[in-house]
Amino acid sequence: MGSVQNAFSFLIETLIHLYLVALLLRILLEAIRADFYNPICQVLIRVTDPVVKPLGRIIPHLGPVNIAALLVLYLLQLIGLFILAAMAGISPDPLVLAVLALRRLVRMLLILYLVLIIIGVILSWVGQGFRHPLVPLIFQLTEPVLAAIRRVMPNLGGLDLSPLVAIIGIQFLIILLGV
């Protein structure tokens, strides 16, 4: 019976995680005011609107940040953890669950940026001619992070080490935060 439970736990956790990534991407793309005529953005909006839009009518944006989507993201992470704990027969402390949900979302954000920066570096080497709609979004998402690093780094005459510094910084944060 354990392998059936593990299989269903894996399936539920994967589906929840994929939806959470879609929500997180929506929040980030709204925050940077990405091109929402991009087909990838349109898919993310269509997929996440059913849960974000009702709450969005009540909770306003805070500048470029969609607070309703952030709240939905956190609540879905919390519900997912509760479902997984219930499937495992564990009755967790609500406070522990709330902190764990926040830690998992921070980890998801850090890993998402780690992956996006690595993909951006690879695309800058080999993908100059790519016309896929995902390519500009990757650069739009990573540019705020990399630009902040470039502002404090000395100019190295055309050699951009900001992705390397960002990757090291993200890895450092993952280890430091224990997420």
PyMOL CGO cylinders between C-alpha atoms (Angstrom):
from pymol import cmd
from pymol.cgo import CYLINDER

trace = [
    CYLINDER, 0.00, 0.00, 0.00, 2.97, 2.30, 0.61, 0.3, 1, 1, 1, 1, 1, 1,
    CYLINDER, 2.97, 2.30, 0.61, 3.97, 2.50, -3.05, 0.3, 1, 1, 1, 1, 1, 1,
    CYLINDER, 3.97, 2.50, -3.05, 0.42, 3.44, -4.10, 0.3, 1, 1, 1, 1, 1, 1,
    CYLINDER, 0.42, 3.44, -4.10, 0.37, 6.20, -1.48, 0.3, 1, 1, 1, 1, 1, 1,
    CYLINDER, 0.37, 6.20, -1.48, 3.82, 7.38, -2.58, 0.3, 1, 1, 1, 1, 1, 1,
    CYLINDER, 3.82, 7.38, -2.58, 2.72, 7.42, -6.22, 0.3, 1, 1, 1, 1, 1, 1,
    CYLINDER, 2.72, 7.42, -6.22, -0.38, 9.49, -5.46, 0.3, 1, 1, 1, 1, 1, 1,
    CYLINDER, -0.38, 9.49, -5.46, 1.60, 11.80, -3.15, 0.3, 1, 1, 1, 1, 1, 1,
    CYLINDER, 1.60, 11.80, -3.15, 4.12, 12.32, -5.95, 0.3, 1, 1, 1, 1, 1, 1,
    CYLINDER, 4.12, 12.32, -5.95, 1.36, 13.04, -8.47, 0.3, 1, 1, 1, 1, 1, 1,
    CYLINDER, 1.36, 13.04, -8.47, -0.47, 15.49, -6.22, 0.3, 1, 1, 1, 1, 1, 1,
    CYLINDER, -0.47, 15.49, -6.22, 2.73, 17.27, -5.19, 0.3, 1, 1, 1, 1, 1, 1,
    CYLINDER, 2.73, 17.27, -5.19, 3.88, 17.55, -8.81, 0.3, 1, 1, 1, 1, 1, 1,
    CYLINDER, 3.88, 17.55, -8.81, 0.57, 18.95, -10.03, 0.3, 1, 1, 1, 1, 1, 1,
    CYLINDER, 0.57, 18.95, -10.03, 0.41, 21.47, -7.18, 0.3, 1, 1, 1, 1, 1, 1,
    CYLINDER, 0.41, 21.47, -7.18, 4.03, 22.44, -7.75, 0.3, 1, 1, 1, 1, 1, 1,
    CYLINDER, 4.03, 22.44, -7.75, 3.48, 23.01, -11.48, 0.3, 1, 1, 1, 1, 1, 1,
    CYLINDER, 3.48, 23.01, -11.48, 0.48, 25.22, -10.76, 0.3, 1, 1, 1, 1, 1, 1,
    CYLINDER, 0.48, 25.22, -10.76, 2.46, 27.13, -8.12, 0.3, 1, 1, 1, 1, 1, 1,
    CYLINDER, 2.46, 27.13, -8.12, 5.24, 27.74, -10.65, 0.3, 1, 1, 1, 1, 1, 1,
    CYLINDER, 5.24, 27.74, -10.65, 2.66, 29.07, -13.10, 0.3, 1, 1, 1, 1, 1, 1,
    CYLINDER, 2.66, 29.07, -13.10, 1.31, 31.41, -10.41, 0.3, 1, 1, 1, 1, 1, 1,
    CYLINDER, 1.31, 31.41, -10.41, 4.80, 32.52, -9.42, 0.3, 1, 1, 1, 1, 1, 1,
    CYLINDER, 4.80, 32.52, -9.42, 5.69, 33.24, -13.04, 0.3, 1, 1, 1, 1, 1, 1,
    CYLINDER, 5.69, 33.24, -13.04, 2.48, 35.25, -13.42, 0.3, 1, 1, 1, 1, 1, 1,
    CYLINDER, 2.48, 35.25, -13.42, 3.36, 37.32, -10.35, 0.3, 1, 1, 1, 1, 1, 1,
    CYLINDER, 3.36, 37.32, -10.35, 6.91, 37.94, -11.56, 0.3, 1, 1, 1, 1, 1, 1,
    CYLINDER, 6.91, 37.94, -11.56, 5.84, 38.78, -15.12, 0.3, 1, 1, 1, 1, 1, 1,
    CYLINDER, 5.84, 38.78, -15.12, 3.22, 41.23, -13.83, 0.3, 1, 1, 1, 1, 1, 1,
    CYLINDER, 3.22, 41.23, -13.83, 5.80, 42.80, -11.51, 0.3, 1, 1, 1, 1, 1, 1,
    CYLINDER, 5.80, 42.80, -11.51, 8.23, 43.46, -14.36, 0.3, 1, 1, 1, 1, 1, 1,
    CYLINDER, 8.23, 43.46, -14.36, 5.40, 44.49, -16.69, 0.3, 1, 1, 1, 1, 1, 1,
    CYLINDER, 5.40, 44.49, -16.69, 6.26, 41.89, -19.30, 0.3, 1, 1, 1, 1, 1, 1,
    CYLINDER, 6.26, 41.89, -19.30, 4.68, 41.89, -22.74, 0.3, 1, 1, 1, 1, 1, 1,
    CYLINDER, 4.68, 41.89, -22.74, 1.30, 40.25, -22.12, 0.3, 1, 1, 1, 1, 1, 1,
    CYLINDER, 1.30, 40.25, -22.12, 0.72, 39.79, -25.84, 0.3, 1, 1, 1, 1, 1, 1,
    CYLINDER, 0.72, 39.79, -25.84, 3.34, 37.07, -25.58, 0.3, 1, 1, 1, 1, 1, 1,
    CYLINDER, 3.34, 37.07, -25.58, 1.59, 33.69, -25.95, 0.3, 1, 1, 1, 1, 1, 1,
    CYLINDER, 1.59, 33.69, -25.95, 3.37, 32.27, -22.88, 0.3, 1, 1, 1, 1, 1, 1,
    CYLINDER, 3.37, 32.27, -22.88, 1.99, 35.14, -20.75, 0.3, 1, 1, 1, 1, 1, 1,
    CYLINDER, 1.99, 35.14, -20.75, -1.47, 34.60, -22.18, 0.3, 1, 1, 1, 1, 1, 1,
    CYLINDER, -1.47, 34.60, -22.18, -1.35, 30.90, -21.24, 0.3, 1, 1, 1, 1, 1, 1,
    CYLINDER, -1.35, 30.90, -21.24, -0.21, 31.74, -17.70, 0.3, 1, 1, 1, 1, 1, 1,
    CYLINDER, -0.21, 31.74, -17.70, -3.02, 34.27, -17.33, 0.3, 1, 1, 1, 1, 1, 1,
    CYLINDER, -3.02, 34.27, -17.33, -5.64, 31.81, -18.65, 0.3, 1, 1, 1, 1, 1, 1,
    CYLINDER, -5.64, 31.81, -18.65, -4.43, 29.04, -16.37, 0.3, 1, 1, 1, 1, 1, 1,
    CYLINDER, -4.43, 29.04, -16.37, -4.22, 31.14, -13.21, 0.3, 1, 1, 1, 1, 1, 1,
    CYLINDER, -4.22, 31.14, -13.21, -7.15, 33.54, -13.70, 0.3, 1, 1, 1, 1, 1, 1,
    CYLINDER, -7.15, 33.54, -13.70, -9.81, 31.18, -12.28, 0.3, 1, 1, 1, 1, 1, 1,
    CYLINDER, -9.81, 31.18, -12.28, -8.19, 31.33, -8.82, 0.3, 1, 1, 1, 1, 1, 1,
    CYLINDER, -8.19, 31.33, -8.82, -6.68, 34.82, -8.95, 0.3, 1, 1, 1, 1, 1, 1,
    CYLINDER, -6.68, 34.82, -8.95, -9.42, 36.89, -10.56, 0.3, 1, 1, 1, 1, 1, 1,
    CYLINDER, -9.42, 36.89, -10.56, -12.12, 36.45, -7.85, 0.3, 1, 1, 1, 1, 1, 1,
    CYLINDER, -12.12, 36.45, -7.85, -9.70, 37.48, -5.11, 0.3, 1, 1, 1, 1, 1, 1,
    CYLINDER, -9.70, 37.48, -5.11, -8.26, 40.20, -7.34, 0.3, 1, 1, 1, 1, 1, 1,
    CYLINDER, -8.26, 40.20, -7.34, -11.62, 41.98, -7.30, 0.3, 1, 1, 1, 1, 1, 1,
    CYLINDER, -11.62, 41.98, -7.30, -11.32, 42.34, -3.52, 0.3, 1, 1, 1, 1, 1, 1,
    CYLINDER, -11.32, 42.34, -3.52, -7.57, 42.80, -3.01, 0.3, 1, 1, 1, 1, 1, 1,
    CYLINDER, -7.57, 42.80, -3.01, -5.88, 45.56, -5.05, 0.3, 1, 1, 1, 1, 1, 1,
    CYLINDER, -5.88, 45.56, -5.05, -2.38, 45.48, -6.53, 0.3, 1, 1, 1, 1, 1, 1,
    CYLINDER, -2.38, 45.48, -6.53, 0.39, 47.02, -4.46, 0.3, 1, 1, 1, 1, 1, 1,
    CYLINDER, 0.39, 47.02, -4.46, 2.32, 48.86, -7.15, 0.3, 1, 1, 1, 1, 1, 1,
    CYLINDER, 2.32, 48.86, -7.15, 3.33, 46.27, -9.71, 0.3, 1, 1, 1, 1, 1, 1,
    CYLINDER, 3.33, 46.27, -9.71, 2.80, 43.37, -7.26, 0.3, 1, 1, 1, 1, 1, 1,
    CYLINDER, 2.80, 43.37, -7.26, -0.39, 41.35, -7.53, 0.3, 1, 1, 1, 1, 1, 1,
    CYLINDER, -0.39, 41.35, -7.53, -1.20, 40.79, -3.86, 0.3, 1, 1, 1, 1, 1, 1,
    CYLINDER, -1.20, 40.79, -3.86, -4.20, 38.57, -4.67, 0.3, 1, 1, 1, 1, 1, 1,
    CYLINDER, -4.20, 38.57, -4.67, -2.00, 36.23, -6.71, 0.3, 1, 1, 1, 1, 1, 1,
    CYLINDER, -2.00, 36.23, -6.71, 0.59, 36.18, -3.91, 0.3, 1, 1, 1, 1, 1, 1,
    CYLINDER, 0.59, 36.18, -3.91, -2.08, 35.27, -1.39, 0.3, 1, 1, 1, 1, 1, 1,
    CYLINDER, -2.08, 35.27, -1.39, -3.43, 32.52, -3.66, 0.3, 1, 1, 1, 1, 1, 1,
    CYLINDER, -3.43, 32.52, -3.66, 0.12, 31.24, -4.17, 0.3, 1, 1, 1, 1, 1, 1,
    CYLINDER, 0.12, 31.24, -4.17, 0.68, 30.99, -0.42, 0.3, 1, 1, 1, 1, 1, 1,
    CYLINDER, 0.68, 30.99, -0.42, -2.73, 29.47, 0.31, 0.3, 1, 1, 1, 1, 1, 1,
    CYLINDER, -2.73, 29.47, 0.31, -2.33, 26.83, -2.40, 0.3, 1, 1, 1, 1, 1, 1,
    CYLINDER, -2.33, 26.83, -2.40, 1.10, 25.92, -1.05, 0.3, 1, 1, 1, 1, 1, 1,
    CYLINDER, 1.10, 25.92, -1.05, -0.42, 25.64, 2.42, 0.3, 1, 1, 1, 1, 1, 1,
    CYLINDER, -0.42, 25.64, 2.42, -3.33, 23.50, 1.17, 0.3, 1, 1, 1, 1, 1, 1,
    CYLINDER, -3.33, 23.50, 1.17, -0.92, 21.29, -0.77, 0.3, 1, 1, 1, 1, 1, 1,
    CYLINDER, -0.92, 21.29, -0.77, 1.21, 20.69, 2.30, 0.3, 1, 1, 1, 1, 1, 1,
    CYLINDER, 1.21, 20.69, 2.30, -1.89, 19.95, 4.36, 0.3, 1, 1, 1, 1, 1, 1,
    CYLINDER, -1.89, 19.95, 4.36, -3.12, 17.41, 1.78, 0.3, 1, 1, 1, 1, 1, 1,
    CYLINDER, -3.12, 17.41, 1.78, 0.28, 15.70, 1.64, 0.3, 1, 1, 1, 1, 1, 1,
    CYLINDER, 0.28, 15.70, 1.64, 0.47, 15.57, 5.44, 0.3, 1, 1, 1, 1, 1, 1,
    CYLINDER, 0.47, 15.57, 5.44, -3.05, 14.13, 5.63, 0.3, 1, 1, 1, 1, 1, 1,
    CYLINDER, -3.05, 14.13, 5.63, -2.16, 11.48, 3.02, 0.3, 1, 1, 1, 1, 1, 1,
    CYLINDER, -2.16, 11.48, 3.02, 0.86, 10.53, 5.12, 0.3, 1, 1, 1, 1, 1, 1,
    CYLINDER, 0.86, 10.53, 5.12, -1.29, 10.33, 8.25, 0.3, 1, 1, 1, 1, 1, 1,
    CYLINDER, -1.29, 10.33, 8.25, 0.48, 13.24, 9.91, 0.3, 1, 1, 1, 1, 1, 1,
    CYLINDER, 0.48, 13.24, 9.91, -1.34, 15.92, 11.88, 0.3, 1, 1, 1, 1, 1, 1,
    CYLINDER, -1.34, 15.92, 11.88, 1.08, 18.87, 11.64, 0.3, 1, 1, 1, 1, 1, 1,
    CYLINDER, 1.08, 18.87, 11.64, 1.09, 21.98, 13.78, 0.3, 1, 1, 1, 1, 1, 1,
    CYLINDER, 1.09, 21.98, 13.78, -0.56, 24.81, 11.76, 0.3, 1, 1, 1, 1, 1, 1,
    CYLINDER, -0.56, 24.81, 11.76, 2.25, 27.24, 12.60, 0.3, 1, 1, 1, 1, 1, 1,
    CYLINDER, 2.25, 27.24, 12.60, 4.90, 24.76, 11.43, 0.3, 1, 1, 1, 1, 1, 1,
    CYLINDER, 4.90, 24.76, 11.43, 2.89, 24.22, 8.25, 0.3, 1, 1, 1, 1, 1, 1,
    CYLINDER, 2.89, 24.22, 8.25, 2.63, 27.98, 7.66, 0.3, 1, 1, 1, 1, 1, 1,
    CYLINDER, 2.63, 27.98, 7.66, 6.39, 28.46, 8.06, 0.3, 1, 1, 1, 1, 1, 1,
    CYLINDER, 6.39, 28.46, 8.06, 7.13, 25.43, 5.88, 0.3, 1, 1, 1, 1, 1, 1,
    CYLINDER, 7.13, 25.43, 5.88, 4.85, 26.80, 3.14, 0.3, 1, 1, 1, 1, 1, 1,
    CYLINDER, 4.85, 26.80, 3.14, 6.72, 30.12, 3.17, 0.3, 1, 1, 1, 1, 1, 1,
    CYLINDER, 6.72, 30.12, 3.17, 10.11, 28.39, 3.11, 0.3, 1, 1, 1, 1, 1, 1,
    CYLINDER, 10.11, 28.39, 3.11, 9.07, 26.21, 0.17, 0.3, 1, 1, 1, 1, 1, 1,
    CYLINDER, 9.07, 26.21, 0.17, 7.89, 29.26, -1.79, 0.3, 1, 1, 1, 1, 1, 1,
    CYLINDER, 7.89, 29.26, -1.79, 11.17, 31.08, -1.15, 0.3, 1, 1, 1, 1, 1, 1,
    CYLINDER, 11.17, 31.08, -1.15, 13.05, 27.98, -2.31, 0.3, 1, 1, 1, 1, 1, 1,
    CYLINDER, 13.05, 27.98, -2.31, 10.86, 27.78, -5.42, 0.3, 1, 1, 1, 1, 1, 1,
    CYLINDER, 10.86, 27.78, -5.42, 11.60, 31.42, -6.23, 0.3, 1, 1, 1, 1, 1, 1,
    CYLINDER, 11.60, 31.42, -6.23, 15.35, 30.94, -5.77, 0.3, 1, 1, 1, 1, 1, 1,
    CYLINDER, 15.35, 30.94, -5.77, 15.46, 27.77, -7.87, 0.3, 1, 1, 1, 1, 1, 1,
    CYLINDER, 15.46, 27.77, -7.87, 13.31, 29.38, -10.57, 0.3, 1, 1, 1, 1, 1, 1,
    CYLINDER, 13.31, 29.38, -10.57, 15.76, 32.27, -10.85, 0.3, 1, 1, 1, 1, 1, 1,
    CYLINDER, 15.76, 32.27, -10.85, 18.72, 29.89, -10.78, 0.3, 1, 1, 1, 1, 1, 1,
    CYLINDER, 18.72, 29.89, -10.78, 17.28, 27.94, -13.71, 0.3, 1, 1, 1, 1, 1, 1,
    CYLINDER, 17.28, 27.94, -13.71, 16.26, 31.09, -15.63, 0.3, 1, 1, 1, 1, 1, 1,
    CYLINDER, 16.26, 31.09, -15.63, 19.72, 32.62, -15.27, 0.3, 1, 1, 1, 1, 1, 1,
    CYLINDER, 19.72, 32.62, -15.27, 21.43, 29.42, -16.44, 0.3, 1, 1, 1, 1, 1, 1,
    CYLINDER, 21.43, 29.42, -16.44, 19.08, 29.17, -19.42, 0.3, 1, 1, 1, 1, 1, 1,
    CYLINDER, 19.08, 29.17, -19.42, 19.68, 32.85, -20.17, 0.3, 1, 1, 1, 1, 1, 1,
    CYLINDER, 19.68, 32.85, -20.17, 23.45, 32.31, -20.19, 0.3, 1, 1, 1, 1, 1, 1,
    CYLINDER, 23.45, 32.31, -20.19, 23.14, 29.33, -22.52, 0.3, 1, 1, 1, 1, 1, 1,
    CYLINDER, 23.14, 29.33, -22.52, 20.82, 31.27, -24.83, 0.3, 1, 1, 1, 1, 1, 1,
    CYLINDER, 20.82, 31.27, -24.83, 23.25, 34.18, -24.92, 0.3, 1, 1, 1, 1, 1, 1,
    CYLINDER, 23.25, 34.18, -24.92, 25.93, 31.79, -26.19, 0.3, 1, 1, 1, 1, 1, 1,
    CYLINDER, 25.93, 31.79, -26.19, 23.98, 29.74, -28.72, 0.3, 1, 1, 1, 1, 1, 1,
    CYLINDER, 23.98, 29.74, -28.72, 20.48, 31.10, -29.09, 0.3, 1, 1, 1, 1, 1, 1,
    CYLINDER, 20.48, 31.10, -29.09, 20.88, 34.45, -30.79, 0.3, 1, 1, 1, 1, 1, 1,
    CYLINDER, 20.88, 34.45, -30.79, 18.55, 33.44, -33.61, 0.3, 1, 1, 1, 1, 1, 1,
    CYLINDER, 18.55, 33.44, -33.61, 15.84, 31.78, -31.50, 0.3, 1, 1, 1, 1, 1, 1,
    CYLINDER, 15.84, 31.78, -31.50, 12.40, 33.26, -32.07, 0.3, 1, 1, 1, 1, 1, 1,
    CYLINDER, 12.40, 33.26, -32.07, 10.52, 31.25, -29.45, 0.3, 1, 1, 1, 1, 1, 1,
    CYLINDER, 10.52, 31.25, -29.45, 8.20, 33.42, -27.30, 0.3, 1, 1, 1, 1, 1, 1,
    CYLINDER, 8.20, 33.42, -27.30, 9.86, 32.11, -24.14, 0.3, 1, 1, 1, 1, 1, 1,
    CYLINDER, 9.86, 32.11, -24.14, 13.27, 33.62, -24.97, 0.3, 1, 1, 1, 1, 1, 1,
    CYLINDER, 13.27, 33.62, -24.97, 12.39, 37.32, -24.41, 0.3, 1, 1, 1, 1, 1, 1,
    CYLINDER, 12.39, 37.32, -24.41, 10.54, 36.43, -21.21, 0.3, 1, 1, 1, 1, 1, 1,
    CYLINDER, 10.54, 36.43, -21.21, 13.63, 34.72, -19.80, 0.3, 1, 1, 1, 1, 1, 1,
    CYLINDER, 13.63, 34.72, -19.80, 15.71, 37.84, -20.41, 0.3, 1, 1, 1, 1, 1, 1,
    CYLINDER, 15.71, 37.84, -20.41, 12.94, 40.13, -19.08, 0.3, 1, 1, 1, 1, 1, 1,
    CYLINDER, 12.94, 40.13, -19.08, 12.68, 38.08, -15.88, 0.3, 1, 1, 1, 1, 1, 1,
    CYLINDER, 12.68, 38.08, -15.88, 16.40, 37.86, -15.20, 0.3, 1, 1, 1, 1, 1, 1,
    CYLINDER, 16.40, 37.86, -15.20, 17.35, 41.41, -16.19, 0.3, 1, 1, 1, 1, 1, 1,
    CYLINDER, 17.35, 41.41, -16.19, 16.25, 43.12, -12.93, 0.3, 1, 1, 1, 1, 1, 1,
    CYLINDER, 16.25, 43.12, -12.93, 18.42, 40.74, -10.88, 0.3, 1, 1, 1, 1, 1, 1,
    CYLINDER, 18.42, 40.74, -10.88, 21.40, 40.92, -13.22, 0.3, 1, 1, 1, 1, 1, 1,
    CYLINDER, 21.40, 40.92, -13.22, 21.13, 44.70, -13.66, 0.3, 1, 1, 1, 1, 1, 1,
    CYLINDER, 21.13, 44.70, -13.66, 21.26, 45.19, -9.88, 0.3, 1, 1, 1, 1, 1, 1,
    CYLINDER, 21.26, 45.19, -9.88, 24.46, 43.13, -9.75, 0.3, 1, 1, 1, 1, 1, 1,
    CYLINDER, 24.46, 43.13, -9.75, 25.98, 45.00, -12.72, 0.3, 1, 1, 1, 1, 1, 1,
    CYLINDER, 25.98, 45.00, -12.72, 25.43, 48.32, -10.94, 0.3, 1, 1, 1, 1, 1, 1,
    CYLINDER, 25.43, 48.32, -10.94, 27.71, 47.30, -8.07, 0.3, 1, 1, 1, 1, 1, 1,
    CYLINDER, 27.71, 47.30, -8.07, 30.26, 45.28, -10.04, 0.3, 1, 1, 1, 1, 1, 1,
    CYLINDER, 30.26, 45.28, -10.04, 33.20, 47.01, -11.68, 0.3, 1, 1, 1, 1, 1, 1,
    CYLINDER, 33.20, 47.01, -11.68, 33.15, 47.21, -15.47, 0.3, 1, 1, 1, 1, 1, 1,
    CYLINDER, 33.15, 47.21, -15.47, 35.25, 44.38, -16.88, 0.3, 1, 1, 1, 1, 1, 1,
    CYLINDER, 35.25, 44.38, -16.88, 35.36, 45.66, -20.44, 0.3, 1, 1, 1, 1, 1, 1,
    CYLINDER, 35.36, 45.66, -20.44, 32.65, 43.60, -22.11, 0.3, 1, 1, 1, 1, 1, 1,
    CYLINDER, 32.65, 43.60, -22.11, 32.88, 40.54, -19.88, 0.3, 1, 1, 1, 1, 1, 1,
    CYLINDER, 32.88, 40.54, -19.88, 29.63, 40.18, -17.97, 0.3, 1, 1, 1, 1, 1, 1,
    CYLINDER, 29.63, 40.18, -17.97, 30.09, 38.13, -14.82, 0.3, 1, 1, 1, 1, 1, 1,
    CYLINDER, 30.09, 38.13, -14.82, 26.76, 39.14, -13.31, 0.3, 1, 1, 1, 1, 1, 1,
    CYLINDER, 26.76, 39.14, -13.31, 25.12, 35.75, -14.09, 0.3, 1, 1, 1, 1, 1, 1,
    CYLINDER, 25.12, 35.75, -14.09, 27.96, 33.97, -12.28, 0.3, 1, 1, 1, 1, 1, 1,
    CYLINDER, 27.96, 33.97, -12.28, 27.65, 36.30, -9.29, 0.3, 1, 1, 1, 1, 1, 1,
    CYLINDER, 27.65, 36.30, -9.29, 23.86, 35.79, -9.29, 0.3, 1, 1, 1, 1, 1, 1,
    CYLINDER, 23.86, 35.79, -9.29, 24.20, 32.00, -9.42, 0.3, 1, 1, 1, 1, 1, 1,
    CYLINDER, 24.20, 32.00, -9.42, 26.71, 32.02, -6.55, 0.3, 1, 1, 1, 1, 1, 1,
    CYLINDER, 26.71, 32.02, -6.55, 24.47, 34.41, -4.58, 0.3, 1, 1, 1, 1, 1, 1,
    CYLINDER, 24.47, 34.41, -4.58, 21.37, 32.27, -5.12, 0.3, 1, 1, 1, 1, 1, 1,
    CYLINDER, 21.37, 32.27, -5.12, 23.22, 29.11, -4.10, 0.3, 1, 1, 1, 1, 1, 1,
    CYLINDER, 23.22, 29.11, -4.10, 24.50, 30.95, -1.03, 0.3, 1, 1, 1, 1, 1, 1,
    CYLINDER, 24.50, 30.95, -1.03, 20.94, 32.01, -0.09, 0.3, 1, 1, 1, 1, 1, 1,
    CYLINDER, 20.94, 32.01, -0.09, 19.61, 28.48, -0.58, 0.3, 1, 1, 1, 1, 1, 1,
    CYLINDER, 19.61, 28.48, -0.58, 22.29, 27.12, 1.77, 0.3, 1, 1, 1, 1, 1, 1,
    CYLINDER, 22.29, 27.12, 1.77, 22.03, 30.01, 4.25, 0.3, 1, 1, 1, 1, 1, 1,
    CYLINDER, 22.03, 30.01, 4.25, 18.24, 29.84, 4.50, 0.3, 1, 1, 1, 1, 1, 1,
    CYLINDER, 18.24, 29.84, 4.50, 18.26, 26.07, 4.62, 0.3, 1, 1, 1, 1, 1, 1,
    CYLINDER, 18.26, 26.07, 4.62, 15.56, 25.89, 2.03, 0.3, 1, 1, 1, 1, 1, 1,
]
cmd.load_cgo(trace, "trace")
